[in-house]
Amino acid sequence: MSYYTYHVFFCNNQRDDGEQCCEQHNAQSMRDHAKSRAKSLGLVRSGKVRINTAGCLNRCEHGPVMVVYPEATWYTYVDQSDIDDIIDEHLVKNRVVERLRIPS
């Protein structure tokens, strides 16, 4: 069994050549929001959730991306409300947010 129920990785890669990358979509601030929100819900202290920065996840064609393990569920997002939906539905209620899911 995993130490965490969910381990969440946010790509926050910044490409210097101007090519598509997650940091062009404020990925670091979205990760910071997710970590703060998970803490405020008590998910971090309980050991249920770990929010991490991953660097490049090589899925740039999908816009900003994050992946939730152990299921390897990939998501894209636009804003903090999308992040909140992923936290509320997937991390709290164990339900995949299909509208934000991208193919594995």
C-alpha positions as CSV (number, residue, x, y, z in Angstrom):
1,M,0.0,0.0,0.0
2,S,1.2,3.5,-0.8
3,Y,2.1,5.9,1.9
4,Y,-0.3,8.5,0.4
5,T,-3.8,7.8,-0.8
6,Y,-3.1,10.2,-3.7
7,H,0.1,11.6,-5.0
8,V,-0.4,14.6,-7.4
9,F,2.2,15.8,-9.8
10,F,2.0,19.2,-11.5
11,C,4.1,19.9,-14.6
12,N,5.6,23.3,-14.3
13,N,8.1,23.1,-17.0
14,Q,9.3,26.4,-18.6
15,R,10.8,26.1,-22.1
16,D,13.2,28.8,-23.1
17,D,12.7,28.3,-26.8
18,G,9.1,29.6,-26.8
19,E,7.5,26.2,-27.4
20,Q,4.3,25.2,-25.7
21,C,4.9,24.5,-22.0
22,C,2.8,24.3,-18.8
23,E,4.3,27.3,-17.1
24,Q,2.9,29.5,-19.9
25,H,-0.4,28.6,-18.2
26,N,0.6,29.6,-14.6
27,A,1.2,26.0,-13.6
28,Q,3.3,26.9,-10.6
29,S,0.6,29.2,-9.2
30,M,-2.0,26.5,-9.8
31,R,0.1,23.9,-8.0
32,D,0.5,26.4,-5.1
33,H,-3.3,26.8,-5.0
34,A,-3.8,23.1,-5.0
35,K,-1.3,22.6,-2.1
36,S,-2.9,25.4,-0.1
37,R,-6.4,24.1,-0.7
38,A,-5.5,20.5,0.1
39,K,-3.9,21.8,3.4
40,S,-7.0,23.8,4.3
41,L,-9.1,20.7,3.8
42,G,-6.9,18.7,6.1
43,L,-5.8,16.3,3.3
44,V,-2.1,17.0,3.7
45,R,-1.7,16.6,7.4
46,S,-3.7,13.4,7.3
47,G,-1.2,11.9,4.9
48,K,-4.0,11.3,2.4
49,V,-2.6,13.7,-0.3
50,R,0.8,14.9,-1.4
51,I,1.0,17.7,-4.0
52,N,4.3,17.9,-5.9
53,T,6.1,19.7,-8.7
54,A,7.2,17.4,-11.4
55,G,9.1,19.4,-14.0
56,C,8.3,18.3,-17.6
57,L,5.7,15.5,-17.9
58,N,6.0,15.7,-21.7
59,R,2.3,16.2,-22.4
60,C,2.5,19.8,-23.6
61,E,0.0,19.3,-26.4
62,H,-2.8,19.1,-23.7
63,G,-2.0,22.5,-22.2
64,P,-1.2,22.5,-18.5
65,V,-1.2,19.0,-17.0
66,M,-1.2,17.2,-13.8
67,V,-1.4,13.5,-12.9
68,V,-2.9,11.8,-9.9
69,Y,-1.4,8.5,-8.7
70,P,-1.9,5.6,-8.0
71,E,-4.5,5.6,-10.8
72,A,-2.4,7.6,-13.2
73,T,-5.3,9.8,-14.0
74,W,-4.2,12.7,-16.2
75,Y,-5.9,16.1,-16.1
76,T,-5.7,19.5,-17.8
77,Y,-7.1,22.6,-16.2
78,V,-7.7,26.3,-17.0
79,D,-8.1,28.0,-13.7
80,Q,-8.4,27.6,-9.9
81,S,-12.0,26.4,-10.1
82,D,-10.9,23.4,-12.3
83,I,-8.2,22.6,-9.6
84,D,-10.9,22.9,-6.9
85,D,-13.1,20.5,-8.9
86,I,-10.3,18.0,-9.1
87,I,-9.6,18.2,-5.4
88,D,-13.2,18.1,-4.4
89,E,-14.2,15.3,-6.7
90,H,-11.1,13.1,-7.2
91,L,-9.1,13.6,-4.0
92,V,-12.0,13.9,-1.6
93,K,-14.8,11.9,-3.2
94,N,-12.7,9.5,-5.3
95,R,-14.5,10.4,-8.5
96,V,-12.7,11.2,-11.7
97,V,-13.5,14.6,-13.2
98,E,-14.2,13.5,-16.8
99,R,-14.5,16.9,-18.3
100,L,-10.9,17.6,-17.4
101,R,-9.4,14.2,-18.0
102,I,-7.0,13.6,-20.8
103,P,-6.0,10.3,-22.3
104,S,-3.4,8.3,-20.4
